[in-house]
Amino acid sequence: MHSVISDSRTTIKAPKNTVESPLSDTVQRKSGPKKGKVTKCAHTELPLYAHGMCNHCYHKYGRSSLATDCAHAGIRPFYAKGKCQSCYINDYNKMKRREKKALAKQAEKTQKVSTGC
C-alpha cells in the first residue's frame, strides 16, 4: 500500500516499507534491525546476542569452534584471531603495553630535543 504525503509545494509517494506517522507528516521506516528474542537460554529478559542466546550464555555454551593458534589449540573454544580468550587477552595486553612504552619513549625524546638537553 502506497501512501501519499502532500505538502503545499510537493507531493511525495512513500515507498512500500514505510508507515505514515499519525502525529506529523513524516514517514517512518518499518525496516531495520529486527529485535530478536532469547529462546535457547533462561535469560529471556536480556537482549538477544546470537544463536537464540544472551551474551553470557552464547560465550559460555554457544560457540563450537576451537582455538587453533595458541597453546590451547583444540582444547578451548575460539575467541578471536585463532586464540582462546585467555591467550587473546594476554597478547592484546602485551601489545598495548609495548605501544604505551614506545609512546612514552617518543615523548621523552621530543621533550629532550625541545629543552636542548
C-alpha positions, 0 to 999 in steps of 0.5 A, spaced: 500 500 500 502 506 497 501 512 501 501 519 499 504 525 503 502 532 500 505 538 502 503 545 499 509 545 494 510 537 493 507 531 493 511 525 495 509 517 494 512 513 500 515 507 498 512 500 500 516 499 507 514 505 510 508 507 515 505 514 515 506 517 522 499 519 525 502 525 529 506 529 523 507 528 516 513 524 516 514 517 514 517 512 518 521 506 516 518 499 518 525 496 516 531 495 520 534 491 525 529 486 527 529 485 535 530 478 536 528 474 542 532 469 547 529 462 546 535 457 547 537 460 554 533 462 561 535 469 560 529 471 556 529 478 559 536 480 556 537 482 549 538 477 544 546 476 542 546 470 537 544 463 536 537 464 540 542 466 546 544 472 551 551 474 551 553 470 557 550 464 555 552 464 547 560 465 550 559 460 555 555 454 551 554 457 544 560 457 540 563 450 537 569 452 534 576 451 537 582 455 538 587 453 533 593 458 534 595 458 541 597 453 546 590 451 547 589 449 540 583 444 540 582 444 547 578 451 548 573 454 544 575 460 539 575 467 541 578 471 536 584 471 531 585 463 532 586 464 540 582 462 546 580 468 550 585 467 555 591 467 550 587 473 546 587 477 552 594 476 554 597 478 547 592 484 546 595 486 553 602 485 551 601 489 545 598 495 548 603 495 553 609 495 548 605 501 544 604 505 551 612 504 552 614 506 545 609 512 546 612 514 552 619 513 549 617 518 543 615 523 548 621 523 552 625 524 546 621 530 543 621 533 550 629 532 550 630 535 543 625 541 545 629 543 552 636 542 548 638 537 553 
